[in-house]
């Protein structure tokens, strides 16, 4: 199995005087049982509805949960200034598409003892969309 994330498109548009960007569709890496391709635009909407109350997407801006800016590809419990649970600190997870998929399905089952009170996202397509969105949250160098 080859894990890959491919940037399909990035189109800049200007709305109300602010630069925004159309978010690309990211093919998710193939996982056991298959994982659908994620759509970052749809993922942003799902994130706003289900995740943004606790998680910021601004670097260094922690809330009830840690900032998720730049989380994709990073070790779990590595966001500075956030008091992670001992369970997540000792889980030795790197937030790949596969790890995020497992965690978002059922955080308490994936990491028993996590402080995250979220009950999970059972819909595989919605998870893939959120994962695709999280993959866009990084510096564009």
N, C-alpha and C positions, 0 to 999 in steps of 0.2 A: 504494500500500500504506500502510496506517495502522498505525504501531507503537503498541500500547497494552498496558498491564498493568492489569487490573481486579481489585480486591480483591473476591472473591465472598463470603467469610464470615470472621468472626473470632469464635470462641466461647471464652470463658474457662472453664476447669475447674480444680479444685483436686485434686491428687493428692499423697498423702503429706505434706501440709502445705506444699507448694510450689505457687505459682501457675504454671500452664503454660497454653499456648494451643493450641487446635486450629489447625493451619496451613491457610490457605486454598488453594484451587485458583486458579492464575493462568493465564488464557489467554495463551499466548505470542504475540508479534507474528507476523504472517504473514511467512514467509521464502520465498525462492525454493525451490521444491521442497516447500514446506510444512513446518511444524514443529508437532508435536502440542501440545495443551494440557498444561501441566505441573501436577503435583499436589505441593504443597509437603510434605505429610506423607510421601509416598513418597520425595520428594527428600531429606528429612532422613535417612531410613533409608539411602538410597544413599550420601549424604555421609558418614554415620557409618562405613559399611563401607569406602568407597574413598578418602575424602579426609581424614578427621579425624586420621589418623596423622601427617600433615604440616601441616594447616591448622587453626587455631583459628577459632571463631566468636565469640570474645570480643574486643571492641575493644581494640587495642593489644597483644594477646598473640600475638606472632609465634612460630613454631616453626621447623621445617625449611623450611616455606613461610610466606608472610605470613598474617596474620589476614585472613579473608574477611568479617568483619563490615563491613557498609556498602559492600561492593565494587560492588554492582549500580549502574550509572550513573556510576561514578567512572572517572577515567583509570587505565590500567594503570600499574604501578610507582609508585603514589602513596601506598602505605602507609608511614607513618613508621617508621624504625628497621629496615627490612628491606633487605638488600643485593641488589637486583634485578640481573639480567644486563643488560649493555649492550644486548643485542638487544631485550629487553622495554622498556627505558627509551626506546629510539629507535623503537619500533613505533607510537607515537601512536594507541593503541587506547583507546576508551572501552568499558567493560564493559556493553554492551547485551545483550539476549537474543541477537541475531544474532552479536555478537562472542564471547560466551561459548560459544554453540553451535559456532562454528567452532573455537575454541581447545580446547574439551573433546573434540572429535572427534579431534584429533591435535595436541597442543601444539607438537611440533617442526616440523610442516609449517606450522602457522599462524604461528609466530614462530621461524624458524630461529635457533638459538643460545640459546634459552631454557634456563634451568637446571632447569626442571621435568622430572623424569625419568619422568613418567607417560606410559604408552603410548597413552592415549586411551580414549574411551568411544564405541564404535561404535553403540550402541543409541540411536536418536533419542528414544524415549520416556523413557529413563533420563536423557538429557541435559536434556530439557525439565523433568523432575521436579526435577533438581538446580538448574537455573536458577530455577525457581519458588521453591525453598527459599532460594536465595541472595537473591532479591528480598525475602524477609521479614526479612532480617538488617539491620535499621535501627531507629533510634529511632522510637518511635510517638508523635510530637508532634502 
